Amino acid sequence: LLDVLADGYPLLHDLAAFSLATGLRQRNVLDLKWEQIDLHRRTAWIEADQAKGGQAIAVPLNQTAVQILVGRMSQSGYVFVQPNGRKLHSLNNKVWKKCLQKAGIENFRWHDLRHTWASWLIQRGVPMAVLKEMGGWESVEMVQRYAHLAPEHLSQHARLIDSSMPPGIGLVQTFAKVENRQSLEHQTMKIN
């Protein structure tokens, strides 16, 4: 999608890439002002009255987000402006849908960029409490929808029982015998 947007729609590309990099909602990106950004500290902030949850959000800016911002430096008060320098009030849905179609993507809304961002972070091991704070969600329950994407984090807790099991319990040896028997049966079936 980003490749399609980059080929002819640089503003829409930057908006989508920034949303993917930060997890910000569309309205927060469109209303983002330069006074809300501190490039030196690599932070942006969404004021409480701009946040859906009613609480201010500190937005850490990763390298992708910083590169987009540096490339958009302008005299305007808003970060994402039209080519004439005026504030961008909304996205062109016809262009968005055309680009989605060209990219072969169906059933995708702008807000799905936020879901993609959250999914990517969870899949890379970011704790739900941290994701909650990063995304400005009101509760961890709202972030639970992403939990199924990273069940690996449960493995470290499941392994804790290993230290409680008495040595020589024979489970590993039994498993190995079953595995070897299945392997031999499979080899016999191949020969016959």
C-alpha beads as a LAMMPS data file, in Angstrom:
LAMMPS data file: protein, C-alpha beads

192 atoms
191 bonds

1 atom types
1 bond types

-500.0 500.0 xlo xhi
-500.0 500.0 ylo yhi
-500.0 500.0 zlo zhi

Masses

1 110.0

Atoms # bond

1 1 1 0.000 0.000 0.000
2 1 1 2.758 2.436 0.897
3 1 1 4.437 1.779 -2.437
4 1 1 1.202 2.528 -4.287
5 1 1 0.691 5.719 -2.267
6 1 1 4.285 6.830 -2.830
7 1 1 3.726 6.544 -6.567
8 1 1 1.646 9.664 -7.081
9 1 1 0.259 10.552 -3.677
10 1 1 3.179 11.670 -1.463
11 1 1 0.996 13.454 1.103
12 1 1 -1.279 10.441 1.524
13 1 1 1.810 8.227 1.710
14 1 1 3.286 10.334 4.508
15 1 1 -0.005 10.363 6.404
16 1 1 -0.343 6.572 6.186
17 1 1 3.319 5.903 7.002
18 1 1 3.193 8.283 9.983
19 1 1 0.025 6.581 11.234
20 1 1 1.704 3.178 10.936
21 1 1 4.813 4.475 12.700
22 1 1 2.980 6.101 15.612
23 1 1 -0.405 4.410 15.907
24 1 1 -2.130 7.779 15.966
25 1 1 -5.738 8.095 14.908
26 1 1 -6.493 9.858 11.639
27 1 1 -7.911 12.955 13.322
28 1 1 -4.818 13.274 15.548
29 1 1 -2.521 13.097 12.525
30 1 1 -4.553 15.602 10.500
31 1 1 -4.686 18.034 13.441
32 1 1 -1.038 17.624 14.446
33 1 1 0.778 20.967 14.814
34 1 1 4.507 21.612 14.878
35 1 1 4.188 23.039 18.383
36 1 1 3.179 19.535 19.528
37 1 1 6.463 18.039 18.332
38 1 1 9.877 18.020 19.924
39 1 1 12.261 16.485 17.400
40 1 1 15.201 16.815 19.784
41 1 1 13.440 14.608 22.357
42 1 1 11.792 12.562 19.579
43 1 1 8.376 13.092 21.103
44 1 1 5.009 14.392 20.048
45 1 1 2.007 14.866 22.272
46 1 1 -1.699 14.810 21.785
47 1 1 -3.527 17.140 24.144
48 1 1 -6.303 15.686 26.294
49 1 1 -8.992 17.564 24.370
50 1 1 -7.690 15.995 21.124
51 1 1 -7.512 12.442 22.456
52 1 1 -10.449 10.070 22.141
53 1 1 -9.889 8.835 25.707
54 1 1 -9.772 12.385 27.087
55 1 1 -6.216 12.021 28.425
56 1 1 -3.076 13.490 26.905
57 1 1 -0.903 11.043 24.971
58 1 1 2.887 11.228 24.824
59 1 1 3.900 9.828 21.443
60 1 1 7.443 8.467 21.134
61 1 1 8.741 9.123 17.632
62 1 1 10.694 6.319 16.017
63 1 1 13.122 6.866 13.139
64 1 1 10.407 6.414 10.500
65 1 1 8.203 9.060 12.106
66 1 1 11.128 11.478 12.482
67 1 1 12.128 11.060 8.838
68 1 1 8.587 11.826 7.718
69 1 1 8.447 14.908 9.933
70 1 1 11.814 16.215 8.742
71 1 1 10.648 15.794 5.169
72 1 1 7.477 17.779 5.884
73 1 1 9.042 20.804 7.592
74 1 1 7.146 23.898 6.559
75 1 1 6.121 27.361 7.641
76 1 1 2.578 26.192 8.289
77 1 1 1.399 25.568 11.819
78 1 1 0.186 22.100 10.837
79 1 1 2.454 19.194 9.972
80 1 1 0.381 17.662 7.198
81 1 1 -0.803 20.390 4.849
82 1 1 -2.038 20.599 1.284
83 1 1 0.438 21.617 -1.431
84 1 1 -0.879 25.198 -1.098
85 1 1 0.089 25.199 2.605
86 1 1 -3.455 25.058 3.932
87 1 1 -4.598 22.672 6.632
88 1 1 -5.761 19.279 5.408
89 1 1 -9.223 18.779 6.923
90 1 1 -9.947 15.304 5.581
91 1 1 -8.650 12.610 3.281
92 1 1 -9.791 12.038 -0.272
93 1 1 -11.668 8.734 0.145
94 1 1 -11.848 8.141 -3.619
95 1 1 -8.066 8.269 -3.885
96 1 1 -7.673 6.113 -0.762
97 1 1 -10.025 3.439 -2.140
98 1 1 -8.361 3.579 -5.551
99 1 1 -4.950 3.007 -3.950
100 1 1 -6.270 0.140 -1.824
101 1 1 -7.690 -1.498 -4.914
102 1 1 -4.439 -1.031 -6.834
103 1 1 -2.546 -2.599 -3.895
104 1 1 -4.977 -5.540 -3.872
105 1 1 -6.293 -4.750 -0.402
106 1 1 -9.959 -5.226 0.458
107 1 1 -12.018 -4.302 3.522
108 1 1 -9.437 -1.899 4.929
109 1 1 -10.226 1.366 6.675
110 1 1 -7.794 4.082 7.681
111 1 1 -8.235 3.034 11.316
112 1 1 -6.842 -0.377 10.374
113 1 1 -3.430 1.308 10.178
114 1 1 -3.715 1.780 13.954
115 1 1 -4.672 -1.870 14.397
116 1 1 -1.713 -2.894 12.231
117 1 1 0.633 -0.766 14.356
118 1 1 -0.673 -2.341 17.571
119 1 1 -0.501 -5.850 16.100
120 1 1 3.093 -5.376 14.979
121 1 1 4.117 -4.178 18.447
122 1 1 2.387 -7.042 20.258
123 1 1 3.955 -9.553 17.850
124 1 1 7.368 -8.135 18.741
125 1 1 6.794 -8.624 22.452
126 1 1 5.647 -5.192 23.645
127 1 1 3.681 -5.718 26.889
128 1 1 -0.009 -4.871 26.747
129 1 1 0.319 -2.270 29.494
130 1 1 2.966 -0.460 27.439
131 1 1 0.853 -0.678 24.285
132 1 1 -2.087 0.732 26.225
133 1 1 -0.039 3.743 27.202
134 1 1 1.493 4.196 23.756
135 1 1 -1.894 4.035 22.055
136 1 1 -3.768 6.106 24.584
137 1 1 -6.360 3.419 25.307
138 1 1 -8.373 3.855 28.478
139 1 1 -7.907 0.302 29.732
140 1 1 -5.852 -2.826 29.160
141 1 1 -9.109 -4.601 28.291
142 1 1 -9.284 -2.486 25.131
143 1 1 -5.852 -3.796 24.148
144 1 1 -6.770 -7.439 24.830
145 1 1 -7.972 -7.870 21.212
146 1 1 -4.297 -8.066 20.229
147 1 1 -3.236 -10.613 22.864
148 1 1 -3.849 -13.649 20.648
149 1 1 -1.202 -12.403 18.229
150 1 1 1.662 -13.157 20.593
151 1 1 1.032 -16.313 22.637
152 1 1 4.811 -16.816 22.833
153 1 1 4.915 -14.545 25.862
154 1 1 3.020 -17.260 27.737
155 1 1 5.715 -19.881 27.067
156 1 1 8.163 -18.327 29.496
157 1 1 5.533 -18.625 32.216
158 1 1 4.605 -22.191 31.273
159 1 1 8.280 -23.192 31.537
160 1 1 8.290 -22.139 35.183
161 1 1 6.551 -25.411 36.065
162 1 1 9.622 -27.328 34.827
163 1 1 11.593 -26.251 37.892
164 1 1 8.805 -27.543 40.132
165 1 1 8.746 -31.017 38.604
166 1 1 10.804 -33.674 40.439
167 1 1 13.892 -34.807 38.538
168 1 1 13.679 -38.152 36.811
169 1 1 9.935 -37.946 36.399
170 1 1 10.430 -39.645 33.092
171 1 1 8.223 -37.374 31.017
172 1 1 10.989 -36.392 28.663
173 1 1 12.114 -40.006 28.281
174 1 1 8.524 -41.157 27.664
175 1 1 8.031 -38.459 25.055
176 1 1 11.265 -39.464 23.340
177 1 1 10.176 -43.149 23.256
178 1 1 6.813 -42.240 21.732
179 1 1 8.493 -40.020 19.165
180 1 1 10.983 -42.777 18.250
181 1 1 8.193 -45.382 17.962
182 1 1 6.236 -43.090 15.629
183 1 1 9.349 -42.503 13.545
184 1 1 9.997 -46.267 13.245
185 1 1 6.374 -46.924 12.289
186 1 1 6.590 -44.222 9.637
187 1 1 9.818 -45.725 8.231
188 1 1 8.255 -49.223 8.182
189 1 1 5.251 -47.863 6.294
190 1 1 7.574 -46.296 3.693
191 1 1 9.448 -49.579 3.165
192 1 1 6.263 -51.632 2.762

Bonds

1 1 1 2
2 1 2 3
3 1 3 4
4 1 4 5
5 1 5 6
6 1 6 7
7 1 7 8
8 1 8 9
9 1 9 10
10 1 10 11
11 1 11 12
12 1 12 13
13 1 13 14
14 1 14 15
15 1 15 16
16 1 16 17
17 1 17 18
18 1 18 19
19 1 19 20
20 1 20 21
21 1 21 22
22 1 22 23
23 1 23 24
24 1 24 25
25 1 25 26
26 1 26 27
27 1 27 28
28 1 28 29
29 1 29 30
30 1 30 31
31 1 31 32
32 1 32 33
33 1 33 34
34 1 34 35
35 1 35 36
36 1 36 37
37 1 37 38
38 1 38 39
39 1 39 40
40 1 40 41
41 1 41 42
42 1 42 43
43 1 43 44
44 1 44 45
45 1 45 46
46 1 46 47
47 1 47 48
48 1 48 49
49 1 49 50
50 1 50 51
51 1 51 52
52 1 52 53
53 1 53 54
54 1 54 55
55 1 55 56
56 1 56 57
57 1 57 58
58 1 58 59
59 1 59 60
60 1 60 61
61 1 61 62
62 1 62 63
63 1 63 64
64 1 64 65
65 1 65 66
66 1 66 67
67 1 67 68
68 1 68 69
69 1 69 70
70 1 70 71
71 1 71 72
72 1 72 73
73 1 73 74
74 1 74 75
75 1 75 76
76 1 76 77
77 1 77 78
78 1 78 79
79 1 79 80
80 1 80 81
81 1 81 82
82 1 82 83
83 1 83 84
84 1 84 85
85 1 85 86
86 1 86 87
87 1 87 88
88 1 88 89
89 1 89 90
90 1 90 91
91 1 91 92
92 1 92 93
93 1 93 94
94 1 94 95
95 1 95 96
96 1 96 97
97 1 97 98
98 1 98 99
99 1 99 100
100 1 100 101
101 1 101 102
102 1 102 103
103 1 103 104
104 1 104 105
105 1 105 106
106 1 106 107
107 1 107 108
108 1 108 109
109 1 109 110
110 1 110 111
111 1 111 112
112 1 112 113
113 1 113 114
114 1 114 115
115 1 115 116
116 1 116 117
117 1 117 118
118 1 118 119
119 1 119 120
120 1 120 121
121 1 121 122
122 1 122 123
123 1 123 124
124 1 124 125
125 1 125 126
126 1 126 127
127 1 127 128
128 1 128 129
129 1 129 130
130 1 130 131
131 1 131 132
132 1 132 133
133 1 133 134
134 1 134 135
135 1 135 136
136 1 136 137
137 1 137 138
138 1 138 139
139 1 139 140
140 1 140 141
141 1 141 142
142 1 142 143
143 1 143 144
144 1 144 145
145 1 145 146
146 1 146 147
147 1 147 148
148 1 148 149
149 1 149 150
150 1 150 151
151 1 151 152
152 1 152 153
153 1 153 154
154 1 154 155
155 1 155 156
156 1 156 157
157 1 157 158
158 1 158 159
159 1 159 160
160 1 160 161
161 1 161 162
162 1 162 163
163 1 163 164
164 1 164 165
165 1 165 166
166 1 166 167
167 1 167 168
168 1 168 169
169 1 169 170
170 1 170 171
171 1 171 172
172 1 172 173
173 1 173 174
174 1 174 175
175 1 175 176
176 1 176 177
177 1 177 178
178 1 178 179
179 1 179 180
180 1 180 181
181 1 181 182
182 1 182 183
183 1 183 184
184 1 184 185
185 1 185 186
186 1 186 187
187 1 187 188
188 1 188 189
189 1 189 190
190 1 190 191
191 1 191 192
